[in-house]
Amino acid sequence: EAQLAKLQQEIKDFYKSVDKTPYYLHSIMIHDGNHESGHFYTFIKDFSKGIYRRYNDIGVSEVDEERVLLESKGGFGTINAY
C-alpha cells in the first residue's frame, strides 16, 4: 500500500504543472459501434474560421460545437449492451 500511495503522489505531482497549461481541443476521433465492429470518423476544428468539420469517409461537412460534444459521447449507431 505504501508503494501505491507513493506512485499516486508522484502522478499527482507530475500533473500539477500540466493543469496550468492551456490547450485547445482541435480534433476528436470517434468510434461508433461495439468491440466487434464499427466505424471511425473525426471532427477537426478550423481555428481560422472558428468551425468544426466532420470527416466521415469521403464526406466532409461543417458542424457546430454542440454536435461535436454530443457525438463525442457515442451511442449514435450500433448500440449493444452485450
C-alpha positions in Angstrom: 0.0 0.0 0.0 2.9 2.4 0.7 4.2 1.8 -2.8 0.8 2.6 -4.3 0.4 5.7 -2.3 3.9 6.9 -3.3 3.1 6.3 -7.0 -0.2 8.1 -6.7 1.6 11.1 -5.2 4.2 11.1 -7.9 1.5 11.1 -10.6 -0.4 13.9 -8.8 2.9 16.0 -8.5 3.7 15.4 -12.2 0.3 16.7 -13.4 0.4 19.9 -11.2 2.2 21.8 -13.9 0.1 20.3 -16.7 -3.1 21.5 -15.0 -2.0 25.1 -15.5 -1.0 24.7 -19.2 -3.7 26.0 -21.6 -4.5 23.8 -24.6 -7.1 23.9 -27.3 -9.0 20.9 -28.5 -8.5 20.6 -32.2 -9.7 17.1 -33.1 -11.7 14.2 -31.8 -11.7 10.6 -33.3 -15.0 8.8 -32.7 -15.6 5.0 -32.9 -19.3 4.3 -33.4 -20.0 0.7 -32.8 -19.0 -2.1 -30.5 -16.0 -4.2 -29.8 -16.6 -6.5 -32.8 -17.4 -3.9 -35.4 -18.0 -0.3 -36.0 -16.9 2.8 -37.9 -14.4 5.6 -37.2 -14.8 9.3 -38.1 -13.2 12.5 -37.0 -14.1 16.1 -36.1 -11.4 18.7 -36.7 -11.6 22.4 -35.7 -10.6 25.0 -38.2 -9.4 27.7 -35.9 -9.0 30.3 -38.6 -12.8 30.1 -39.4 -14.0 29.0 -35.9 -15.8 25.9 -37.2 -15.6 22.2 -36.9 -15.7 19.8 -39.8 -16.8 16.2 -39.7 -14.6 13.9 -41.8 -16.5 10.7 -42.5 -15.1 8.5 -45.3 -15.2 10.7 -48.3 -17.9 13.1 -46.8 -16.8 16.3 -45.2 -19.4 18.6 -43.6 -19.4 21.6 -41.3 -20.9 21.0 -37.8 -21.5 23.2 -34.8 -19.7 22.6 -31.5 -22.8 21.3 -29.8 -23.0 18.4 -32.3 -19.3 17.7 -31.7 -19.8 17.5 -28.0 -22.9 15.4 -28.4 -21.4 12.8 -30.7 -18.2 12.6 -28.8 -20.1 10.7 -26.1 -21.0 7.9 -28.5 -24.2 6.0 -29.0 -25.2 7.0 -32.5 -25.1 3.7 -34.3 -24.6 0.1 -33.2 -25.7 0.1 -29.6 -25.4 -3.2 -27.9 -25.3 -3.9 -24.2 -23.7 -7.3 -24.7 
